[in-house]
């Protein structure tokens, strides 16, 4: 999006109601499924995706849904929290927010209901023990093992990567998607056909990255579009300040401002794209390169991590002593992990295929890089050789002139 600041498609969470009013719509971030590609010009569309390991993805969805559901507890009841979310949404109809994004729009309310049902036991501090597994505190929140086995999670979360790439999620533009999903649930062996479709689509995508190798994926992708980067630049700086609705207090950093927004419990924050990618109106026209793109990535990633850490810490206060972390994940019971892997068997296989595709891209990138380095070395050698030949030629010409100059006077004396 930073490459096309003037050509980003209108923000939407529901591609079935995709707003394509903007004429120069070149970049669209999709959180639904591949079926959206059917709405785009086939010959002028490139698809880029990141594939995440299903175990990390399911646990992350559980964590994020729980954190986001905890903000509902800042209100007296589930009803009042829902009404406030609807009010904020109505005030900003074209703003993307997590409560509208599939599958969180369904999971967050479900977990919020569970949190409200456990509100009184949670206030009883006597039940707290020193050794607590944040993924299995039944008295406070829905445990991970219950989440994994919930029918709604089976419908929306398990094998969702395969269904997304195959274009068969709940948000699919294909009318027959619901019938196909139901058929797969009734006859699991048919899932292999959907998996084959997803694999073939990964093979045809412009670029496939791995979430666990995020920076490496971003660097490879940047190099894959290096030719286009050289032809692009960001939008020119807008000298008119009328378009700037908000003037930031210079005494606050960007991260601090976004923390204040989170503390105000906004269900529909508008900060994310501007905060993470920068405001195109405020950027000067610069020549974009791979190095500059990676600099932007390296500046963005830590800000996002800091903001996410603050968000988790801020809202998890409502469900103390739950505290999610990478260290806590290591203590999840093995039976739960095996269940997740079993329920996401198609995604496990697709992730393995994505690893193969990623490795092929790595090899191709290394070959192109080696070829480019070799061409540069040969070019430099040719350039040096030409300079040596030119220098030698010039030197010979100078010597010839000197010899001719010396012979001239001697002939005059003989005469």
Buried (B, 14 or more C-beta within 10 A) or exposed (E): BBBBBEBBBEBBBBBEEBEEEEEEBBEBEBBBBBBBBEEBEEEEBEBEBBBBBBBBBBBBBBBBBBBBBBBBBEBEEBEEBBEBBEEBBEEBEEBBBBBBBBBBBBBBBBBBBBBBEBEEEBEEEEEEEEEBBBBBBEEBBBBBBEBBEBEEBEBBBBBBBBBBBBBBBBBBBBEEBEEBBEEBBEEEEEBEEBBEBBBEBBEEBEBBBBBBBBEEBBBBBBBBBBEEBEEEBBBBEBEEEEEEEEEEEEEEEBBEBBBEBBEEBBBBBBBBBBBBBBBBBEBEEEEBEBEBBBEBBEEBBEBBEEBEEBBBEBBBEBBEBBBBEEEBBEEBEEEBBEBBBEBBBBBBBBBEBBBEBBEEBBEEBEEEEEEEEEEEEEEEEEEEEEEEEEEEEEEEEEEEEEEEEEEEEEEEEEE
